[in-house]
Each structure stands twice: as C-alpha cells, then as structure tokens.
Amino acid sequence: MHASCCRPLHNASKRDRKSPPRRKQRNAAPPAAEAFNLHLLAQSQRMRMLGMLLLPLDAEYAIPLPARARCERGM
C-alpha cells in the first residue's frame, strides 16, 4: 500500500472539508412594544371567542345539564 493514500489531502478544497456544526441562535426577545401588542392580540382573540359562546342559564344562573349528564356526574 502506498503511504500517500493514508494521509489527508492538503490540497482539498474548502467545500470538501467538514465545517464545524453551527450553533442555533436563540430567538431574541421581541421589543417591549411588540410583546405588548402580541399580548393584546392574544387577549382580544380569546375574548372574541368567549363572546361567541352562548350558554343557557336557569333561574339560579347555573348551566342546566341533560339528565344523562347529571347521572354521569353524580348529581
């Protein structure tokens, strides 16, 4: 076996060499104004969804459950 076949090639191009693994960059915290706007957006979306929810209430402001559900819950 020839000695030159076991040595690394010094003339290897840069793309042939293995590059070191890249570190993942952490997402920087958004600026305070952007974070506040995202908070308001999430809050308004929650309130909009809850506003579309309509539940029947009885005279005691309780949610009336069908007899089957009352039996399963032990009421």
N, C-alpha and C positions, 0 to 999 in steps of 0.2 A: 504494500500500500504506500502511496506517495504521501510525504509529510505535509504537502501543501493542501491536501484535501481536508485535513482536520482543523486547520487554522481558520479563524474568521476572516472574511474578506475585508480588507481595509479600504477598498475602493467601492464598497457597496453604496448605492445611492441612499439619500436620506429617507425616501419613501419605503425602502426595503427594511430599514431598521424599525424595531418596535418602539413606539413612542410610550412615554410613561402614562399611566392612567390619569385621566383628567378628574379633578375634584369637582363634585357637584357644588354649584353655588347656591347658597341659601337665598330664598326669596327675601329680599329686603322688606322690612315693614313698610306698608304704604304710608304716605304722609298723613298727618292727623286729619286734614280736611277730607281726604279721600276715604279714610277709615270711617269717619263720622258719616259721610254720605252713604257708604255701603251699609252701615248700621241702620240708618234711616230707611233705606230701600228695603232691607230685610224686614224691618218692623212694619212698614206700610204694606208689604206683601202679606204678612201674617194677619194684619188687621183686615185687609180686604177679604181674605179667605174666611176669616171668622165672621165677617159681616154678611157673607153669603150663606152662612149656615143658619138654618131655621129649625128650631126645635119646639115641639108643642109643650106647653106647661099646663098643669092642672091648677086648681084653686089655691093650692099650697105652694105654688111655684116649684113643683117637683116635676121631673120628666116622667110621664106615665109609661110604664113598660107593659108589653103584652103579658098575658097570664103565663105563657110558656117561659118567658124570660124571668118572671118573678119566681117561678118554681125552681129554675136552674140556679138562681142566685140565693135561694133560701129565704125569700121574703114571704 
